[in-house]
Amino acid sequence: MDTPHDPLERSIWEALKTCQEPELRKDIVSLQMIRNLEVKEGVVSFDYVLTTPACPLKMEMEAEAKAAVRKVPGVVDVQIRMTHDVKKDPRLENVLPPGIKNIIAVASGKGGVGKSTVSANLALALAQEGASVGLLDADIYGPNQPQMMGVGNLTPEVREDKKIIPPEAFGVKVMSMGFLMDPDAPVIWRGPMLHSAVVQFLKDVVWGDLDYLVIDLPPGTGDVQLSLCQSAPVVGTVLVTTPQSIALSDVRKAAAMFEKLKVPLLGVVENMGSFACPHCGKSSAIFSEGGGRYVSEKYEIPILGNIPLDPAVCEAGESGRPIVTLEKSATAQAFRLLARQVAARVSIVSARTKPIEIKIKAAAA
C-alpha cells in the first residue's frame, strides 16, 4: 500500500492496522483485506475482503474495524462493504481444472458414523454462506449422495469432448458413481479401476469455478483415499466420529493415514453425541461421551462441531432435502456452525501452504 498524502486517510489506515484477522493473527492492512478505501466529507467507505464467505467471526471483525475508524478525529461515518475472496490452494496450479480452489476431504475410520450426512450438509451450508461449492461422492462401492441431495433420478450430461457436466442441487454441483450405475448392481473393482474413477471425477467433470470441492470419502483407509491424495493436493481432512470407543479406534487409524500422507487434519466432528428428546427437551448421551475431545487432544486438532442425534436428519436425507435446507433447528444450526469452522481452518491452512509440483498419476494397467 502506498502511503496516502491526506493526513486523515493516513490516520484511518493506521487505525485499521490495529485490527487483526483473528485466525491468521496479522493485521488486516498487511493482509490486504482492506480495499477501495475512500473518504468524502468525513464519510469513510471501504471493502473488507474476508478469506471466506463463511467466516465465523464476520460480524465481530466488521464491528472492530468500524469502531477503530470511528475513533479517528474527523471521521463522521463508516460504511463497510463485507465481501470475500477465497484463496486458492497454490498446489492446485496446473494439476486440476483451474476453477477449483480448495479440496476438502470428509473421512471416517468406519461406516455408520454419518460421514455422508456431514458431507452433504457441510457442502450445502458453505453454499448458503455464499461460497461456490461442489460435492464429489467418492464412495464408489456405496454412493449415497444422489439420493441425499435429491438428484438420484438425474443423469449427468456428457459433452462432445467427453467432459461430464454434473447435476446441481440447492446450488451445489454433485458428482457420484451413483449416477453412472444400476442402483442394485454391485461394484466389484480392484484398485486400478478405483484410481481411474477418482482421477476421472477430478479431471473430466466440468466443475467450473469452485471455492470448495467437498469429497465424501468411503470409510476406512483404502485405495480411494490413497488415490485421492496421490492425484491432487487436499487442503485438509475433516474426521467424523461417534463417541463410542470402537469408532474412536477406527478414526485414529484414519487420522494416522492422513498424517503419513502429509494431508493436514482440519479437525474432528463428533456426530450423534447426544439425543434431545422432542417431548421433554432433555438431552441424553446415547453412546459414551468425550470421544471427539479425545481425538482432538491426541492429534492437536480442534473439535469443529458436535452434531446431535436427531431423527429429522435421517428423514431429511432420505427425502432428498438435507436438514440445512429445511429447518432453523438446533441441528441445522450445528451444521452451519460446523461449515464456518471448516472454512476458517481452510483459510489458515491455505495461508501457510506453499506451492509444490504434483502430477496426477495414471492408473496401473
FENPE-V495147 format. One record per backbone hydrogen bond with DSSP energy under -1.0 kcal/mol. NH is the residue of the N-H (numbers start at 1). CO is the residue of the C=O. E is the energy in kcal/mol with one decimal. If there is no record, write none. Layout:
BEGIN
{{NH/CO/E} {NH/CO/E}}
END
This chain:
BEGIN
{{10/6/-2.4} {11/7/-2.2} {12/8/-2.0} {13/9/-2.4} {14/10/-2.2} {15/11/-2.1} {16/12/-2.2} {17/13/-1.5} {18/15/-1.2} {19/16/-1.7} {21/26/-3.2} {25/21/-2.8} {28/19/-2.2} {31/27/-1.4} {32/29/-1.7} {33/28/-2.6} {35/47/-2.3} {38/45/-2.8} {40/43/-2.3} {43/40/-2.0} {44/77/-2.9} {45/38/-2.5} {46/79/-1.6} {47/35/-3.3} {48/81/-2.5} {49/33/-3.4} {50/83/-2.8} {55/52/-1.0} {58/55/-1.2} {61/57/-2.5} {62/58/-2.2} {63/59/-2.4} {64/60/-2.2} {65/61/-2.2} {66/62/-2.4} {67/63/-2.4} {68/64/-2.2} {69/65/-2.1} {70/66/-2.1} {72/69/-1.6} {75/72/-1.9} {76/42/-3.2} {77/42/-1.4} {79/44/-3.4} {81/46/-2.6} {83/48/-2.6} {85/50/-2.7} {89/101/-3.3} {92/89/-2.3} {93/90/-1.1} {95/92/-2.0} {96/92/-1.3} {100/97/-1.5} {101/210/-2.1} {104/213/-2.6} {105/236/-2.2} {106/215/-2.8} {107/238/-2.8} {118/114/-2.5} {119/115/-2.6} {120/116/-2.5} {121/117/-2.3} {122/118/-2.5} {123/119/-2.5} {124/120/-2.3} {125/121/-2.4} {126/122/-2.2} {127/123/-1.9} {128/124/-2.3} {129/125/-1.3} {130/127/-1.4} {131/126/-2.0} {134/212/-2.2} {135/173/-3.5} {136/214/-2.9} {137/175/-3.1} {138/136/-1.1} {138/216/-1.8} {140/138/-1.8} {148/144/-2.3} {149/145/-2.8} {150/147/-1.1} {151/146/-2.6} {154/151/-1.8} {157/165/-1.1} {159/163/-2.9} {162/159/-1.9} {164/204/-3.1} {165/157/-3.3} {169/172/-2.8} {172/169/-2.0} {173/133/-1.8} {174/167/-3.0} {175/135/-2.2} {179/176/-1.5} {180/177/-1.5} {185/182/-1.8} {194/190/-1.8} {195/191/-2.6} {196/192/-2.1} {197/193/-2.0} {198/194/-2.3} {199/195/-2.5} {200/196/-2.4} {201/197/-2.4} {202/198/-1.7} {203/199/-2.9} {204/200/-2.6} {206/164/-3.5} {207/205/-1.8} {210/99/-2.0} {211/132/-2.1} {212/132/-1.9} {213/102/-2.7} {214/134/-3.0} {215/104/-3.2} {216/136/-2.6} {217/106/-2.1} {220/108/-1.7} {226/222/-1.9} {227/223/-3.0} {228/224/-2.6} {229/225/-2.2} {230/226/-1.9} {231/227/-1.5} {232/228/-2.0} {235/103/-1.7} {237/264/-2.1} {238/105/-3.2} {239/267/-2.5} {240/107/-2.6} {241/269/-2.5} {248/244/-1.7} {249/245/-2.3} {250/246/-1.3} {251/247/-2.4} {252/248/-1.9} {253/249/-1.0} {254/250/-1.8} {255/251/-2.5} {256/252/-2.4} {257/253/-2.1} {258/254/-2.2} {259/255/-2.0} {260/256/-2.1} {261/257/-1.9} {262/259/-1.2} {263/258/-2.9} {266/237/-2.2} {267/237/-1.1} {268/302/-2.2} {269/239/-3.3} {270/305/-2.3} {271/241/-3.2} {272/307/-1.3} {273/307/-1.4} {275/284/-3.1} {277/282/-2.4} {281/277/-1.9} {284/275/-2.3} {294/290/-1.9} {295/291/-2.0} {296/292/-2.4} {297/293/-2.5} {298/294/-2.5} {299/295/-2.3} {301/296/-1.8} {304/268/-2.4} {307/270/-2.4} {309/274/-3.9} {313/310/-1.7} {315/311/-2.2} {316/312/-2.4} {317/313/-2.2} {318/314/-2.4} {319/315/-1.5} {321/316/-2.4} {325/322/-2.3} {326/323/-1.3} {327/323/-2.2} {333/329/-2.3} {334/330/-1.8} {335/331/-1.8} {336/332/-1.8} {337/333/-2.5} {338/334/-2.0} {339/335/-2.3} {340/336/-1.8} {341/337/-2.0} {342/338/-2.6} {343/339/-2.5} {344/340/-2.1} {345/341/-2.2} {346/342/-2.5} {347/343/-2.0} {348/344/-1.8} {349/345/-2.6} {350/346/-2.9} {351/347/-1.8} {352/348/-1.0}}
END
